Amino acid sequence: MTALLSTINLAFHYPRRPVVFNQLSFQLNRGDILTILGPNGIGKSTLLNCIVGGLTPTAGQLLMNNQPIDQLTVRDRAKMIAYVAQQTANQTALLVQDYVVTGRTPYLSFGQVPGVEDYERGEDALEKLGIIALKDQPLNTLSGGQQQLVTIAKALVQAAPLIILDEPTSALDFGRQQLILELIERLAADGYAIILTSHNPNHAFLLDHQVGLFAPDGHFTVGATQTLLTATALSQTYQADLKLVYVPELGRTICEMPHRLVSPN
Amino acid sequence: MRKHHISTNLILGLTLMVLILLAFLALTMGRYQLSFDDLLTALIRSQQTSPIITNILFNLRLPRILGAIIIGAALAISGTAYQSIFQNPLVSPDLLGVSNGAAVGAATAILLGLHPFGTQVLAFGAGLLAVCLSIAIPRAMGQSTTLSLVLAGIVVSGLMQAILGLLKYLADPDSQLQTIVYWQLGSLSKITPTNLLSVLPMLFVGGLVLWVMRWRLTVLSLGDRQAQAQGVNVVLERRIVVVCATFLTAGAVCLSGTIGWIGLIVPHMARLLIGPNTRYALPLSGLVGAIFLLLVDTLARTLSAGEIPLSILTGFIGTPIFIYILLTRKVRL
């Protein structure tokens, strides 16, 4: 079986700058969830950008269904990969329903405007995320969290088998974070492959699929959550003293900071 | 979606009706005032109308009114297109230097005594050069802010005005200078069916391509990254838009000289009425631009015995509207 996405010895560095990552390899199939963890500025977003096509890897290969990604047209790539960028305040006054429907653009010909069916798909996605009530509002009047949900709805409408989310939970309250993580699980169960970055190791434990861990030196390891995410590995990754505790009430392990930040002596 | 669609189509339809009504009204107005009866008679039973009225209507007023409609629409559509692709509410054919660039091209053609086609080619070439310069300056500085593009546009406009000044200095004061100066302030008084027809293909192609791209423009207005993630070939499609918008500006400049403000404020008025979705805002800005210039030109030829240059009027009307837009829409610099 060919993997939906494979990266083979991928490397990237900005011109005349040190290497961000190299020898980065992993495979992703439909139904997989890959949670990428790592300290700030280590290259999580850079990696996502390489996959989406915003940046060109300096070495290595990116294959989608065994076909090099750079051989795909921008449009075909958009049919394969939906990308939810890191939350930035959206200045457009476009109505939520119109904004969500921009996700249908890869399926429209050059002069085509979105039709009734496209808007219906948009409404379905908004309903799935519980924000259908926002559909007639200008996007720039919404809160950061609402905007993030709308952007995710747009990615759903794009109907690509691979969905990439850069810190999808960063602007969301606890309830909405749970909603998004549940949605990610549901999408994976429906056969989508998902890559997300997060600042919270607990999201990886909750999702309990694959984890990609960026070490402080830029080395990237991929593995199953249970085997890869040890207290030592996480403490090393974040350069902090972190504890893993099994909580019977939750039936899973959680990652926490030590209970005292400054030792008393 | 359907409700939304109906209301936007209603706005477009009503605006079109207003435009048609105003066009008929404008036909009756002028030094030689006609009644609606006269107009109807002339339009329906032309053989019963005096040749003077027929001449005034069909040879003087009609080409001029059509010119106002076409030029107003062209400038407004090109402004909407520029504002969308640069995601910048402060750019317009004037502020990007395109209008003055096209004016330099056209003035050069006047000096060289070129025929209308040569004028169009030079106007388009110089306009395109100006907009490319305006885009290149912030890029070279590694800046992508709204303000840097506006500043670059002001600089390029200034350069083009200097060149225009030089051309005026070189021009023959008895014949060419007057033409250049008068036409630099914008006027529709020299529009004839012939020169209208000669520029029409250029305007038609530019306008048609932009209309075809009305949804792409919405996607492009979200920024390069989002547009690319949506499968838009950003570099190529933005180039197409720049060329087409410059076609429209250069074509308009060839007909009427530079008329300021329309390309800046009309797109805002259209978005205020119908929202930022270019699918609707683009055609609406065309209609509103047509109405705007038709009104301004009718004022220009009826307010006084002489003709008031259009840029003077659009300046007086445009500035307060622009200030109002800046205040209410909270444009971020």
Interface residues (C-beta under 8 A of the other chain):
Chain A: V52 G53 G54 T73 V74 R75 D76 R77 A78 K79 I81 A82 Y83 A85 Q91 T92 A93 L94 L95 Q97 D98 Y99 T102 G103 T105 P106 L108 F110 G111 Q112 V113 P114 V116 Y119 E120 E123 D136 P138 Q158
Chain B: M1 R2 H4 Q87 V212 M213 R214 W215 R216 T218 V219 S221 L222 R225 Q226 Q228 A229 Q230 G231 V232 N233 R271 G275 P276 N277 R279 R332
